[in-house]
Amino acid sequence: MRPQKFNWFLLFKLPSAYFSGVRLTHFDSKGATVRVRLNWFTKNPFKSMFWAIQGMAAELSTGVIVMDQIRKSGKPFSMLVTQNQAMFLKKAKGTIEFSCDQQDLVAQSFAKALSTHEGVRFWMNATGKDASGTIVSEFKFEWSIKEKS
């Protein structure tokens, strides 16, 4: 999955993320990184990034890994976020990068779903850091996957 191609996917399938400036910047076997910048469209009244914009970027950093695993499986799957949690540690200003590196967890969850033919739920973490490397927010998403019959 190439970031440039995926960002075109955003324009047509997730336009709110695309127009907010959420962009996949890195994806490989080690993880995914999504970037978003503070600007007029993404700020809140307190001159920092609106929490929902951070949530979109964080969710995408986990979701792209799930989507890639669906592609690798060659099977039709449904995927859905069933719960999420967030912790905000510092005002998000400037460029924020959200990263997730849980491909092994996702692969194990898909293996279980394929062997049992039942839905599987698992939690994934995304960490948002500013340009100095300071963690500004942490998100957790519970993903539910199920092979379509």
N, C-alpha and C positions, 0 to 999 in steps of 0.2 A: 504494500500500500504506500503510494508516494504522496507526500504532503500536498504538493501542488494539485494533483488530481483530486485528492480528497477535499481540498478547499473549494473546488468547483462544485462538488457534491453538496457542500454546505449551502451554497447559493440557492440551489434548487430544492433541497430537502429540509434545511434548517435556516431559512432566511434571517430569522431574528439573530442567530449566532453570527451569520456572515456579516450582516449590516452593523453589528456591534463590534466587529473587528476581531472576533475570535478566530484564531488560525492554528492549524496543526503545523508545527515547525519541525518536528522530529518524530520519526517512527522507525523502529527496528526491533530486532529480537530481544533487546534489553529494556525497551520502554517507549513511552509516548510522551511528548511534550507539546503543550498547547499554550499559545501566547495571547494576551490581550493587553491593550494599552488604555490608560486613563485618558479620556478626552471628554468633550462636551456631551457626547451621546452616552457615555458609560459612567459618568460621575453622579454622585448623590449630592444633596444640599450641604454636606459636610466636607466637600472638596476631596473626597476619596472615592474609590470605585464602589458602585452599587453592588450589594451582596448577590443579587440575582445574576449579574454579569459574571462574577467570580464563579457562581454555581454552574453556569453554562460551560465555562472553560474547564472547570474541574470535572464535570460529568463527561465532557468530550474526551478528556485524557484517559478516562477509564473505558468509555464506550467504544472508542476506536479499537481497543484491544479485543473487546468482545466481538465486534464486527469482523475483525480479522480472523478470529477463531471460527466464526460461522463460515467465512469464505474457505478456510482451510479444511473444514469438516466435509464440505461438499454436500451438506444436507440442509434442508430448510429448517430454520429455527426462529422462534419468537424470542424477543428480548425486551425486558421492561425493568425500569427502576421501581422497586417496591417501597423503599425507605431511603432516607438520607439524613445525615447529621453534618453539622458544620460548626467549626470553631474559628473565631476571628481573633487573631492575636495582635495585629497592628494595622493601622490604616493602610489600605492598598493604594499606593500612588505610583505613577510612572508605568513601567511595563512589568506585568506580572506573568510569570511562567508557572503553569501547573504541570506536574509530572506524575506519572504512575509507572511502576515497573513490575506489575504482578502477572506477567504472562503465564508463569508456571501455575499459579492458582487457577487462572481461567482455563488453561489446558486440562488440568485435573477435573475441573467442574464439567467441562464438555465431555470428557471421557466417561464420567459417571452418568451424565444425562444420556449418552449414546448407549451405554451398557444396560441401564435400567429402564430406558424409554419413559422416564418420569422427569418432571420439572426439578430443577436444582436452583437453590439460592445461595449466593455467596457475597461477601462484603469486599469492596475494593476501596483503596485509599488514594487520594490525590492531594498533593502538597503544593501550595502556592507560595512562590518566593519572588521578592522584588529584585531589582538589579544588583543590590549589594549581597544577595544570597540570604537575606533575612526572611524567615517564614512569616507570611502575613495571614495565611488561613490554611486550614486543613479540612478536607471534606471526606466523608465516607458515604459510599453508595451501596445499597444492597441490590444486586442484579438478580433477576429471575430469568432463567433460560429454559426453554422446552422445545424438543424436537417436534416439528409440525407433522401431523399424520396425513 
